[in-house]
Amino acid sequence: MKSSANKSSQLSQQVYRTLGTYLQRDPKDLHPDDSLRDDLGLDSLQTIELVYEVESAFDLQIPDEDFGRLTTIGAVILYLDERTHAQGNTLSSAQATPLAKNAHSTPPIKKTKSRPNSKKSPT
């Protein structure tokens, strides 16, 4: 059985990998006190995109009202640590891969046969 500290460390490493991939930076160059806006230069749209990537990587949804809490890398890690511990979640093998697509993602839209035109053409 993995200890809580080990799970937190694994979660932290996954956050750094996910952020590094999204930002196209080496995760080793990222620090917990880095501000998403001031230090990393993310604007509001990029922050939303980053939240989407984090949601995909960790298979969870972050409510809009929680976005304000995610101001630094450390805050993102703390938030995810709280969420995963509250839900009793651990990282799955799919989540251990940065930006992994999981089985719970939205299925592709299926094409259906078009309906016949109900209007009769004038004859």
C-alpha positions as CSV (number, residue, x, y, z in Angstrom):
1,M,0.0,0.0,0.0
2,K,1.4,3.4,-1.0
3,S,1.7,6.1,1.7
4,S,-0.1,9.4,1.5
5,A,3.2,11.2,1.0
6,N,4.1,9.0,-1.9
7,K,0.7,9.6,-3.5
8,S,1.1,13.3,-3.0
9,S,4.6,13.2,-4.6
10,Q,3.2,11.2,-7.5
11,L,0.4,13.7,-8.0
12,S,2.9,16.6,-7.8
13,Q,5.1,15.0,-10.4
14,Q,2.1,14.5,-12.7
15,V,1.1,18.1,-12.3
16,Y,4.6,19.3,-13.3
17,R,4.6,16.9,-16.3
18,T,1.2,18.1,-17.4
19,L,2.1,21.8,-17.0
20,G,5.5,21.3,-18.6
21,T,3.8,19.7,-21.6
22,Y,1.2,22.4,-21.9
23,L,3.7,25.2,-21.5
24,Q,6.3,23.5,-23.6
25,R,8.9,23.8,-20.8
26,D,11.0,21.4,-18.9
27,P,9.1,20.5,-15.7
28,K,12.4,20.9,-13.8
29,D,12.2,24.6,-14.6
30,L,8.8,25.0,-12.9
31,H,8.4,25.9,-9.2
32,P,5.5,25.7,-6.7
33,D,5.5,29.5,-6.2
34,D,5.4,30.3,-10.0
35,S,2.3,32.4,-10.7
36,L,0.4,31.1,-13.6
37,R,-0.2,34.7,-14.8
38,D,2.8,36.7,-13.6
39,D,5.6,34.1,-13.9
40,L,4.4,31.8,-16.6
41,G,2.6,34.5,-18.6
42,L,-0.8,32.8,-19.0
43,D,-3.7,35.0,-19.9
44,S,-7.3,34.1,-18.9
45,L,-7.9,31.9,-22.0
46,Q,-4.6,30.0,-21.6
47,T,-5.5,29.4,-17.9
48,I,-8.8,27.9,-18.9
49,E,-7.0,25.7,-21.5
50,L,-4.6,24.7,-18.8
51,V,-7.4,23.8,-16.4
52,Y,-8.9,21.7,-19.2
53,E,-5.6,19.8,-19.6
54,V,-5.4,19.2,-15.9
55,E,-9.0,18.0,-15.8
56,S,-8.2,15.6,-18.7
57,A,-5.0,14.3,-17.0
58,F,-6.7,13.8,-13.6
59,D,-10.1,12.7,-14.9
60,L,-12.0,15.3,-12.9
61,Q,-13.9,18.5,-13.4
62,I,-12.9,21.7,-11.8
63,P,-15.9,23.9,-11.1
64,D,-15.7,27.5,-12.5
65,E,-15.9,28.9,-9.0
66,D,-12.6,27.1,-8.1
67,F,-10.6,28.7,-10.9
68,G,-9.7,31.6,-8.6
69,R,-7.9,29.3,-6.3
70,L,-5.5,28.1,-9.0
71,T,-3.1,31.0,-9.1
72,T,0.3,29.2,-8.7
73,I,1.6,25.8,-9.5
74,G,1.6,25.0,-5.8
75,A,-2.0,26.0,-5.5
76,V,-2.9,23.7,-8.4
77,I,-1.1,20.8,-6.7
78,L,-2.7,21.6,-3.3
79,Y,-6.2,21.8,-4.9
80,L,-5.7,18.5,-6.8
81,D,-4.3,16.8,-3.6
82,E,-7.4,18.0,-1.7
83,R,-9.8,16.8,-4.4
84,T,-8.2,13.4,-4.9
85,H,-7.9,12.7,-1.2
86,A,-11.5,13.8,-0.6
87,Q,-12.7,11.5,-3.4
88,G,-10.4,8.7,-2.3
89,N,-8.8,8.7,-5.8
90,T,-5.4,7.6,-6.7
91,L,-3.6,8.1,-10.0
92,S,-4.4,5.4,-12.5
93,S,-1.9,4.2,-15.1
94,A,-3.8,6.3,-17.7
95,Q,-3.4,9.4,-15.5
96,A,0.3,8.7,-15.1
97,T,0.8,9.7,-18.7
98,P,0.7,13.4,-19.4
99,L,-2.4,14.6,-21.1
100,A,-3.7,11.0,-21.4
101,K,-7.1,10.5,-22.9
102,N,-9.2,8.5,-20.6
103,A,-12.1,6.1,-21.2
104,H,-14.5,8.6,-19.6
105,S,-14.0,11.2,-22.3
106,T,-16.9,12.3,-24.5
107,P,-17.6,9.8,-27.2
108,P,-17.4,11.0,-30.8
109,I,-20.6,12.2,-32.4
110,K,-22.2,9.6,-34.5
111,K,-23.5,10.4,-37.9
112,T,-27.1,9.6,-38.5
113,K,-29.0,9.3,-41.7
114,S,-30.5,12.5,-42.8
115,R,-34.3,12.8,-42.5
116,P,-36.2,12.9,-45.7
117,N,-37.5,16.3,-46.6
118,S,-41.0,16.6,-45.3
119,K,-41.9,19.4,-47.6
120,K,-43.3,18.2,-50.9
121,S,-41.9,19.9,-53.9
122,P,-44.4,21.7,-56.1
123,T,-45.4,19.7,-59.2
